[in-house]
Amino acid sequence: MLFIKKMNEITLVVVLLVGGIAFAVGFLARKLLAQNQVHSAEARASRIIDESKIKAKEFLVDAKDKSVKILEEAKEEERKRQELINDQERRIDQKEERIEQRLKQVEKEKGNLKAKAIELKKIRQEVLDAKQRQIERLEKISNMKKEDAKKILLNLAEKKYQEELVRNFSKLEKEKKEELEERAKNIMTQAMQRYAGSHATEVTTSTISIPSDDVKGRIIGREGRNIKALERLTGVEIIVDDTPEAIVISGFDPMRREIARIALERLMEDGRIHPAKIEEAVAKAKETIGKKIKEAGEAAVYDVGVAGLDPKLVQLIGRLRFRTSYGQNVLLHSIEVAHLSGLIAAELELDGSLAKKAGLLHDIGKAVDHEIQGTHVEIGISILKKFNQPQAVIDAVKSHHEDYPFESAYAFIVAAADALSASRPGARKDTLENYLKRLEELEDVVMSFEGVEKCYAIQAGREVRVFVNPEKVNDLGAVKLAQKIAEQIEEQLNYPGEIKVNLLREMRSVEYAR
């Protein structure tokens, strides 16, 4: 056991010695390796430093070479620039020398001119003095002043050539007048040849075809209530006679006749004819007329080729469709005047569009002259100013009846075109116009009374139907008002036979049961 113990101690010692030796050897090995690595890194660093020094020297050499090159190029450019500057300075010096020489020459010429001017002034004065001396000598010899001699010479010349001048002037005036008249005739003829519109005249009656004579009885109604209601609402006279399958509408106002015609046609289509239905049909007919007026205005503007008009002004143009003048439809007349004005303006090398507009609008006042006091010329001027129309158009409207002086070429053109349109054979009828004017005057007299809502002249002016406001006029007042109207008609109007004043007062009370 002791031996074993000794052996273990010896083994332990040996192991410890071996471990120590191994540690020492490893330590020494690591130290040597580290020293080798340090020496290797120092060598590499030294080598890198040497290479960097070499490259730095090369860079310095290249940079020096490049700087030298750039410096040389800059010196070359500076030399060239200096040469250019020197060249420009040389040219400037040359120009200055030439300018100085020119100035010297101008100063010299200026001096010469002044001298010549002084000399000429002196010569002129000598000439004037000599002329004055000659005049004085002549005055002394002739015993006559210069002004007197001048008057005598002028009188002699006037006497000698007066007759000849008068003859030449008269001849020229006659030739020019004939030439202008011939030119005007050619222009008018060409305008008339290039435009040939229809000139059908309006009449005072309209005829409606009916499917059978049985319809006549329904139109008349029980005790005539239907036909009376229709006449009262439309202001026309419905003539139901023995004429087969026809009813005649009589009235001087084309719009009233058209309303009555449309209403009757709708009633016959519907088949139900009674006062309430008649009122409805008349109301719808008035709406239809409004649409027709708009369409007529738009068609007229399109036909003439006038653009840019206000829709309200176009509406007024359409109203001319239901207005007549001396039996001639005013809208058709206005369209014709517009076309003729445009053609005449084209011949005179003026603005044809402006002339057309003036021709189309020359009678625009007639659209409302029965509603507004004043002549259609004055009303037309107000309308055109309201819608900001060109002054040339307004001047043409002012002058087309020579109420105002002609202030532009377009005024003459429209007046000429208006005369051409009115003078066409069959275009106008004076007798018819006088008749229609008498009926309008009759209605105007009646409408002047207070309390009158509307009135209609019927029976060719032999009867006037008056509708009064029941709230303003009572039964007794209606009788008195009818008498006053009759007396006023007798005083103001001239008419054959007698005129019946038929005054109507209608009171309606409407209530609803709910």
DABELLIN-V360183 format. One record per helix or strand of 2 or more residues. SS is the DSSP state (~ for helix, > for strand). FROM is the first residue (numbers start at 1). TO is the last residue. If there is no record, write none. Layout:
ss	from	to
SS	FROM	TO
SS	FROM	TO
//
This chain:
ss	from	to
~	2	142
~	146	194
>	205	209
~	214	220
~	222	234
>	237	239
>	246	250
~	254	270
~	275	304
~	311	322
>	324	325
>	328	329
~	330	347
~	352	361
~	364	367
~	376	386
~	391	399
~	409	422
~	430	447
>	452	458
~	459	461
>	463	468
~	475	492
>	500	505
//
